[in-house]
Amino acid sequence: MAEFSANASRFDPYKNFRFRVKWDGRYVAGASTVGGIKRTSEVVTHREGSDPSRVRTSRGRTGFEAITMERGVTRDADFERWVEQGSDRDRRDFVIEVFNEAGQSVLAYKVLRAWISDYQAVPELDANAHAVAIQRLTLQNEGWERDYSVSEPSEPEPES
């Protein structure tokens, strides 16, 4: 049976600039970019003995690409503390939430057992620049899953 949307009139996709990242029950301050979450499965080819002219394919091992994240440098030292712990036992799950234009949560993905493989605490500093200082980190992970309990809300009607 097909599932129907709570907002059947919506036809445009969600914007990529309405998001938040949450771990340890709180939002990450200043998160400005999050790389895409991507899963790739190897393709295994084989032939059946009874049909040597046709190649068949099946799914092999599945891997999950690293996720890059950037945020403005703040006094929040969570990333640095996490990097300094550096233990394989200190992996974290975190959530990437996507919001509609009305600020309502519409999608959520939980990233599983992530750890920081690359971290830039402070960017190149330039006294002649007019930019925000950005921290960058690369998060290895063991997969992700969509949180299907986050449903599509009915969006507010535009004012006339």
DRENVEX-457729 format. One record per residue (C-alpha): x, y, z negated; residue in one letter. Coordinates in steps of 0.05 Angstrom, whole numbers, padded with zeros to 5 digits, always signed. Each point is the difference from the previous one (the first is absolute). Example, Ala and Ser with C-alpha at 12.3 -4.5 7.8 and 13.67 -1.06 7.14 Angstrom:
// DRENVEX-457729
+00246-00090-00156A/+00027+00069+00013S/
END
This chain:
// DRENVEX-457729
+00000+00000+00000M/+00028+00069+00019A/+00016+00049-00055E/-00030+00069+00011F/+00036+00065-00017S/-00027+00044-00055A/+00013+00058+00047N/-00026-00024+00067A/+00003+00070+00030S/+00076+00007-00007R/+00035-00012+00066F/+00067+00037-00008D/+00060-00032-00034P/+00028+00022-00067Y/+00056+00050-00001K/+00071-00021-00018N/+00014+00059-00046F/-00052-00017-00054R/+00034-00052-00044F/+00029-00014-00068R/+00048-00051-00029V/-00012-00029-00068K/+00042-00045-00045W/-00001-00015-00073D/-00070+00029-00003G/+00019+00070+00023R/+00009+00038+00064Y/+00070+00013+00027V/+00012+00075-00003A/+00017+00034+00066G/-00005-00060+00047A/+00002+00031+00069S/+00011-00059+00047T/-00009-00075-00004V/+00024-00044+00057G/-00049-00048+00030G/-00013-00068-00031I/+00014-00054+00050K/-00001-00076+00002R/+00033-00040+00055T/-00006-00075+00013S/+00050-00040+00040E/-00029-00035+00061V/+00016-00074+00004V/-00007-00032+00069T/-00009-00074+00013H/-00026-00047+00052R/-00045-00060-00009E/+00026-00065+00030G/-00066-00012+00035S/+00001+00069+00033D/+00073+00017+00019P/-00022+00057+00046S/-00031+00044-00054R/+00037+00035-00056V/-00038+00009-00065R/+00014+00051-00054T/-00010+00001-00075S/+00017+00045-00058R/+00068-00008-00033G/+00028+00037-00060R/-00031+00067-00017T/+00041+00058-00024G/-00017+00069-00027F/+00039+00061+00022E/+00030+00049-00049A/-00041+00062-00016I/+00033+00068-00003T/-00026+00054-00046M/+00017+00073-00007E/-00018+00049-00054R/+00020+00069-00021G/+00053+00002-00054V/-00033+00012-00068T/+00019-00011-00072R/-00036-00067+00002D/+00057-00051-00006A/-00041-00064+00013D/+00036-00017+00065F/+00068+00010-00032E/-00017-00042-00060R/-00026-00055+00045W/+00064+00002+00042V/+00045+00001-00061E/-00034-00062-00029Q/+00020-00035+00063G/-00024-00067-00024S/-00033-00051+00045D/-00049-00010-00057R/-00023+00073+00004D/-00043-00005+00062R/-00063+00041+00002R/-00067-00003+00034D/-00026+00067+00025F/-00062+00024+00036V/-00006+00044+00061I/-00068+00034+00002E/-00030+00036+00061V/-00053+00054-00009F/-00052+00030+00047N/-00007+00075+00012E/-00046+00006-00060A/+00055-00028-00046G/-00035-00067-00010Q/+00041-00064-00003S/-00015-00042+00063V/+00058-00050+00005L/+00050-00029-00048A/+00058-00048+00011Y/+00039-00033-00056K/+00074-00011+00016V/+00027-00060-00037L/+00066-00009-00038R/+00036+00060+00029A/+00071+00020-00017W/+00043+00058+00022I/+00055-00018+00049S/+00021+00070+00020D/-00007+00065-00039Y/+00019+00072+00015Q/-00009+00041-00064A/+00015+00068+00031V/+00004+00019+00074P/+00056+00040+00031E/-00004+00068-00032L/+00005+00063+00043D/-00001+00070-00028A/-00024+00027+00067N/-00060-00048+00006A/-00072+00013-00019H/-00023-00071-00013A/-00025-00044-00056V/+00052-00048-00030A/-00023-00070+00017I/+00017-00067-00033Q/-00001-00061+00044R/-00006-00073-00019L/-00008-00066+00037T/-00044-00052-00033L/+00009-00074+00017Q/-00062-00040-00016N/-00030-00069+00001E/-00064+00019+00035G/-00062+00041-00007W/-00074-00010-00004E/-00060+00044+00013R/-00044+00015-00060D/-00069-00016+00029Y/-00034+00024-00064S/+00012+00071+00026V/-00061+00011+00043S/-00017+00055+00049E/-00039+00055-00036P/-00056+00041+00030S/+00032+00065+00018E/-00032+00065-00021P/-00043+00033+00053E/+00030+00063+00030P/-00032+00065-00021E/-00042+00035+00053S/
END
